[in-house]
C-alpha cells in the first residue's frame, strides 16, 4: 500500500500581471491586526495569547504532560 503523500501547498499565487505590491485593503487589514496584537484588547487578549502558547507547548506532548501531571498529583497526595 503505497500512498503518494505530498506536503507541498496546493495553491498558487499570482499578481495577474500587476506589480506584486500590497493593496490599500491589505494594508488596512494588516494595520487592524497589528493594532489587535499590540494589546488593544488589554489583559484578556494577553491571557488568550498565553493560552495559545501553552497549547502550542502542551499539545504535541500530551501524553508526557499527562504523565507529569499525574506524577505531581500522586506526589502531592503522598506528602499530605
Sine and cosine of phi, psi and omega as CSV:
sin_phi,cos_phi,sin_psi,cos_psi,sin_omega,cos_omega
0.00,0.00,0.99,-0.11,0.02,-1.00
-0.99,-0.17,0.91,-0.42,0.04,-1.00
-0.99,-0.14,0.78,-0.63,0.02,-1.00
-1.00,0.01,0.99,-0.11,-0.04,-1.00
-0.99,-0.13,0.72,-0.69,0.05,-1.00
-0.82,-0.58,0.84,-0.54,-0.03,-1.00
-0.99,-0.16,0.16,0.99,0.02,-1.00
-0.99,0.17,0.43,-0.90,0.02,-1.00
-0.87,0.49,0.54,-0.84,-0.01,-1.00
-0.97,-0.26,0.56,0.83,0.04,-1.00
-0.71,-0.71,0.28,-0.96,0.09,-1.00
-0.75,-0.66,0.48,-0.88,0.00,-1.00
-0.88,-0.48,0.47,-0.88,0.01,-1.00
-0.39,-0.92,0.51,-0.86,0.08,-1.00
-1.00,-0.05,0.01,1.00,0.03,-1.00
0.80,0.61,0.71,0.70,0.07,-1.00
1.00,0.09,-0.18,0.98,0.03,-1.00
-1.00,0.02,0.29,-0.96,0.08,-1.00
-0.90,0.43,0.63,-0.78,-0.01,-1.00
-0.98,0.22,1.00,0.08,-0.05,-1.00
-0.67,-0.74,0.27,-0.96,0.01,-1.00
-0.98,0.18,0.58,-0.82,0.04,-1.00
-1.00,-0.04,0.27,-0.96,0.05,-1.00
-0.86,0.51,-0.55,0.84,0.03,-1.00
-0.91,0.41,-0.68,0.74,0.04,-1.00
-0.88,0.47,-0.69,0.73,0.00,-1.00
-0.91,0.42,-0.60,0.80,0.04,-1.00
-0.91,0.41,-0.72,0.70,0.01,-1.00
-0.89,0.45,-0.65,0.76,0.03,-1.00
-0.91,0.42,-0.64,0.77,0.04,-1.00
-0.89,0.45,-0.67,0.75,0.03,-1.00
-0.90,0.43,-0.66,0.75,0.01,-1.00
-0.91,0.41,-0.67,0.75,0.02,-1.00
-0.90,0.44,-0.65,0.76,0.04,-1.00
-0.89,0.46,-0.66,0.76,0.03,-1.00
-0.91,0.41,-0.69,0.73,-0.04,-1.00
-0.94,0.35,-0.41,0.91,0.00,-1.00
-0.99,0.17,0.09,1.00,0.13,-0.99
0.98,-0.18,0.46,0.89,0.01,-1.00
-0.92,0.39,-0.29,0.96,0.00,-1.00
-1.00,-0.05,-0.02,1.00,0.08,-1.00
0.97,0.23,-0.55,-0.84,-0.10,-1.00
-0.92,0.40,-0.55,0.84,-0.01,-1.00
-0.89,0.46,-0.65,0.76,0.02,-1.00
-0.92,0.39,-0.65,0.76,0.03,-1.00
-0.89,0.46,-0.65,0.76,0.04,-1.00
-0.90,0.44,-0.65,0.76,0.03,-1.00
-0.89,0.46,-0.68,0.73,0.02,-1.00
-0.90,0.44,-0.66,0.75,0.03,-1.00
-0.89,0.45,-0.65,0.76,0.03,-1.00
-0.90,0.44,-0.63,0.78,0.03,-1.00
-0.91,0.41,-0.64,0.77,0.04,-1.00
-0.90,0.43,-0.68,0.73,0.02,-1.00
-0.90,0.44,-0.64,0.77,0.05,-1.00
-0.89,0.46,-0.63,0.78,0.03,-1.00
-0.91,0.42,-0.49,0.87,0.01,-1.00
-0.99,0.12,-0.71,0.71,-0.13,-0.99
-0.98,0.18,-0.64,0.77,-0.12,-0.99
-0.84,0.55,-0.73,0.68,0.00,-1.00
-0.94,0.35,-0.31,0.95,-0.04,-1.00
-0.89,-0.46,0.67,0.74,-0.14,-0.99
-0.87,0.50,-0.75,0.66,-0.05,-1.00
-0.90,0.43,-0.71,0.71,0.02,-1.00
-0.88,0.47,-0.69,0.73,0.02,-1.00
-0.89,0.46,-0.69,0.73,0.03,-1.00
-0.88,0.48,-0.67,0.74,0.02,-1.00
-0.91,0.42,-0.68,0.73,0.01,-1.00
-0.90,0.43,-0.69,0.72,0.02,-1.00
-0.89,0.45,-0.67,0.74,0.03,-1.00
-0.89,0.45,-0.68,0.74,0.02,-1.00
-0.91,0.42,-0.63,0.77,0.03,-1.00
-0.91,0.42,-0.67,0.74,0.01,-1.00
-0.91,0.41,-0.64,0.77,0.04,-1.00
-0.89,0.46,-0.69,0.72,0.02,-1.00
-0.89,0.46,-0.65,0.76,0.01,-1.00
-0.91,0.42,-0.68,0.74,0.01,-1.00
-0.91,0.41,-0.59,0.81,0.02,-1.00
-0.94,0.34,-0.55,0.83,0.01,-1.00
-0.95,0.32,-0.62,0.79,-0.02,-1.00
-0.96,0.28,0.00,0.00,0.00,0.00
